[in-house]
Amino acid sequence: MNFVKTHFLNMLKGIGIGIANVIPGFSGGTMAVMLKIYDLFVYSFANIFNDFKNVVKKCWSLFVGILIGILFAMVVIVKLLEVIPFITIMFFVGLIFGSMPSIYEKVKKQKINIADIIGFIVAIGVIVALPLIPKTEAAAQYNIGVYIIMFAMGIVCSSAMVIPGVSGSLVLMAFGYYAFFMSTMKEYLVNIFNFSLTNYWGMFITLVCFAIGCVIGLVFISKLITKLTEKYPKTVYYTILGLLVASPFSIIYATLTDASYTVTFDFWTIFFSVVSLALGLGLVYLGEFFNKKYNKTIQNDSDNK
């Protein structure tokens, strides 16, 4: 029974991570930290090749959830961002605020040193600077040059997906390839369902190149984070905390400056934004409650055996 519960919860958490990876300014790593599955998230990619059997055994539900979350976000969350952008992103800001205390709990009783302070400050600087990078827009075309660029984008963006606070989608946006990638993905899926071959191979190769880059980036950065966490755990957590502190700025700024979103601050927008923020906070604390209750149940079952 615990096996079913564990994988069901991992799948739900994977859906959250998948959704986060699609939203510009939001980070799959941040969501993994908030859902208390970051260690498993990093482990799964760091050991996918050298411990494939165990990774699949432990993490298959997480992978399935991430895929579901990405597809769900492309249809539902992206639509919500088009209709009520600020209200939608305030929900995720609430999630981030709610997750900060649990990260601080890991380090508050330990003495802070200069490396921790530097990690915290640098993390904030990176997240604040990222959305300020001037953006360009890539032309929708499929050729060898685009395939190489999308391969490189896959490496960079997937690395960003693992690091809490760093948004892979925002990196794509900064380099001018977010709209291109999203339109390619949507058009490719539509063509499959419509049995259309229009630009099929161009879109297919583009997505494959991006996917290969993602795998390489995920494995490399996950191994790096694993080693850093083993050697400098406190500094890593302070850096993660800095990333989380700055993330709301990144998300809000990316939304307000994105020309594809129309944001107006009338009474109802402000009211429902506050409600959305509160829902995000409440969901985190509710998740904390059930997570503690679930862990207590597992511990009791283990003691009874």
N, C-alpha and C positions, 0 to 999 in steps of 0.2 A: 504493500500500500504506500509506504514511504517513497518507493521507487517511482510510482506513478505521480505522487504529489510533487516530488522534486523536479521531475522532467516537465510537468505541467507548469510549475512556477518558472522554471528556466525558459520555457517557451514564451510565457507572458513577458518576462523580462527581455527576452530577445526581440520581441515585437516592439517594446519601448526603445531599444537600442536602434533597431532598423528605422523607426519613425524619426528619431533624432538625427540620423545620418543624412536625411533628405532635406531637413530644414536649415536654410542658410543662417549661420551664426550659432547653431546648436551643435553639440558634439555627442557622438555615440559613446565616447569615453566618459563624458560627464554623466550620461544616463546610466552607464554601467556602474559608476561610482555611487550614484544616487540609489540604485537598486541593489547595492551591496553584492554585486557579481563581478566586480572589476578584475579580481584576481583570476577567476575562472575564465573571463573574457580574454585576458592577456595570455594565460596559459594555453588556451585553445589554439591560438595562432602561433605562439612561440614554439609549440611542440607538434604542429600538424604533420610534419614530415618525419621527425625522428621518433615519434611515439603515436603514430597514426591510429592504431587500434584503440588505445586508451582514450585518445582525444575524441574519437567518434563515439565511444561508449559513454563518456561523461558529458559531451557537449552537443550531441546531435540535435537535441531539442532546442538548444540555444541558437544553433545555426538555422534551423527551420523557422524559429520565431523571428530572427533578424530578416530573413527573406520575406516573410509575411508582412513584417513591419514596413519594409521598404516599399513593397507593392501597395500596401494600405495607404502609406503616406503620399505616394505619388498620385493616388486617386482622391482621397478624402482630405488629408491635411493640407495638401497643396491647394485644393479648392477652398478650404476654410481660410487659408492665407490670402486668397484672392478676394474673398467676400468680406471677412472680418479680420484683417491682418493683425492689428494691434491687440485685440481681445484674445486672439489665438496665441500669440507669442507671450502674452502676460501669464498664461497658464503655465508655460514652460519656465518662465522666470520664477514663478511660485515654486515649481519643482526644484529649481536650483537653490533658492533661498532655504527651502526645507531640508536640503541635503547637507548644507554646510556644517551644522552642529555635529553630525556623525563623523565627519572627517576631522574636525577639531578635537573630538574626543580621543582620537588616536595619538595626539601629540601634546595635549594641554598639560599633562603631568611630567613631561620631559623638558629638560633644560634646552633652551633655544641657543643655537650658535650662529656664527656669521654665514656659514653655508646655507642654513635654513632661511635666513633673512634674504640673502642674494637670490635663492631659488624662488622665494615668494614674490619679490619685487620684479625679477626678470619675467616671471610668468604673467604678472599683471601687465607689464609693458608690452609683451608679445600679443596678448589678447586685445589690448586697447589699440595697438598699431595695425593689426591685421585688417579690420574693416575700413581703415583709413587709406589703404592702398588704392591708387587710382584704378578704376575698372575700365576694361575695354570689352567689346563684344565680338566674339568669333563668328565668322561667316559659316553658314550651314553648307559644308561641302565635304566630300569623302574622297581622300587621296592619300598617298603614302605619307605626306607631311603631316596630315591630321592624325593618321594612325600612330605615328611616332610620338606626336604631342600627347595624344590621349593615353598612350602607354606611360609616358612620364607623369601625366596628371594622375593616373591611377596610383603610382608609387607615392607621390606627394600627398594625395588626398587620403589614401588608406592609412598612411602614417599619422595624419592628423586625426583620423577617426579613432585611433587608439589612445591618443593623448587627451586627457580630460580638458575641456575648455576650448580646444582647438577644433574648429568646424571644417570638416572636409568639404562640405557644400560651399562654405564661405571662401575657402581656398580656390575652389573651381570658379566661383563668382569673381574673385579678385583677378584671376588670370583671364577672365572673359569667356569661360567655357561652360558655365552652369546652365544657361538657357539652351546652348547647343546640345549638351549631354541630355538634359531632361526631355527636350523635344525629340531627340534621336531615340531615346528609350521608349517614350510614349508612342511615337510613330511606328517603331518596330513591333511593339506589342499589338497595336491596332492592326497592322498589316498581317500579323500572324492569324489573328481572329477573323480577318476578312479574306484570308487566303490570297493576299496581294504580294507580288514580287517587286513592287516599285522600290528602287534603291535598297533592295533586300541585302545584297552582299556588302554594299558600302556600310550600311548600318550594322550589320552582323560583325564585320571585321573591326569596326570602330569600338563596339561594345566588348568584343573579345580582347582587344589590345588593352582596353581600360581594365578589364577583369584580371588579366595576367599581371599588369602593373600593381593592381590592388593586392593580389596574393603576395607578391614580392615585398611590397611595402609593409603589409601586415605582419609577415613573418619576421622581417628585419627589426622593425621598431618594437615588436612584442618581446623579442629576445633581449633587446637592449634594455627595455624597461624592467624585465625580470631580473637582469643582472644588477641594475641600479637599485632596485628594491631590496635585493638581498644584501647589498653592501652599505647602502645609505637610506634605509627605510624612512627615517624621520625627515630627512631633506626632501625625499620624494613626496611625502604627504604634505609638507609645507608648500611645495611647488604646486601640487594638485589643488590645495586650498586657494593659492593665489590665482590659479586658472579659473576656479569656480567663482571667486569674488569678482573677477573682471568679466565673466561670461555674460551677465545681464546687459552690460553696456554693449557688448558685441552684438547680441541678438537684437536689442532695441535699435541700435544705430543702423544695423544692416536692413532692418525693416523700414525705418523712416526714410532712408536714402535710396531705397529700391524703387525705381520708376514704375515697376509693374504693380506696386501696391498703392492704394489710395487710402490715406489715413487722415481722418478728421476727428478733432477732439471736442465733440459735443457732449452734452450731459450723459446720454445713454452709452456712448462709447467709453467714457470715463467710468461710469457706474459698472458696466459689465466687465470692464478691464479689471477693476478692483475685485469683483466677484470671481473672475477667472483666476486672478492671482491667489485669492483665498482658497479656491478649489485645488490649485496646484499644491499649496502648502498643506492643506488638509489631506490630500491624497498621500503625500510623503509620510505624514505622521500616522495615517491609517495603515500604510504599508509597514511602517516600523512596528506598530502594534501587532499585526498579524505575523510579521517575520519573527518577533520575539516569542509569540505564542507557538508558532510552528517549531522553532528551535527548541523550545522547552518541551514540547511533545516528543520530539525525536530523542532528547536527552533522557526523558522519563522512560521511553521505550527501551533505550539502551541500558539504563540502570536496572530495569526489571528483568532484562535477560541475564 
